[in-house]
Amino acid sequence: MMKLTTFFYALQIISAVFSIILVLLHSPKGDGIASIGAASQLFSSQKSTEKGLNKVTYFFVAIFFISTFFLGFILK
């Protein structure tokens, strides 16, 4: 049981850190932080960049919520 709890804690921390970084990379109107290191030129257009960032961000946020849900039931 302790290994499972440790696994979900690690998963939660990793997904939280990546979610914060990915949210900061989003550019609502301007280039934002995504322009650092020419990250905005990785894809053909700004719209495809935002679509890609959205998908990856949703994935990490879902992992965060799922791990939080399981931790709530394991520790109860």
Contacts in CASP RR format, 6 or more apart in sequence:
PFRMAT RR
TARGET T0000
AUTHOR 0000-0000-0000
METHOD contacts of the structure
MODEL  1
MMKLTTFFYALQIISAVFSIILVLLHSPKGDGIASIGAASQLFSSQKSTE
KGLNKVTYFFVAIFFISTFFLGFILK
1 74 0 8 1.000
4 74 0 8 1.000
5 71 0 8 1.000
5 74 0 8 1.000
5 75 0 8 1.000
8 67 0 8 1.000
8 70 0 8 1.000
8 71 0 8 1.000
8 74 0 8 1.000
9 71 0 8 1.000
11 63 0 8 1.000
11 67 0 8 1.000
12 64 0 8 1.000
12 67 0 8 1.000
12 68 0 8 1.000
12 71 0 8 1.000
15 60 0 8 1.000
15 61 0 8 1.000
15 63 0 8 1.000
15 64 0 8 1.000
15 67 0 8 1.000
16 64 0 8 1.000
18 60 0 8 1.000
19 57 0 8 1.000
19 60 0 8 1.000
19 61 0 8 1.000
19 64 0 8 1.000
22 53 0 8 1.000
22 56 0 8 1.000
22 57 0 8 1.000
22 60 0 8 1.000
23 57 0 8 1.000
24 33 0 8 1.000
25 33 0 8 1.000
25 34 0 8 1.000
25 39 0 8 1.000
25 53 0 8 1.000
26 34 0 8 1.000
26 50 0 8 1.000
26 53 0 8 1.000
26 54 0 8 1.000
26 57 0 8 1.000
27 33 0 8 1.000
27 34 0 8 1.000
27 35 0 8 1.000
27 40 0 8 1.000
27 46 0 8 1.000
27 50 0 8 1.000
31 40 0 8 1.000
34 40 0 8 1.000
34 49 0 8 1.000
34 53 0 8 1.000
39 49 0 8 1.000
40 46 0 8 1.000
40 49 0 8 1.000
42 49 0 8 1.000
43 49 0 8 1.000
43 52 0 8 1.000
END
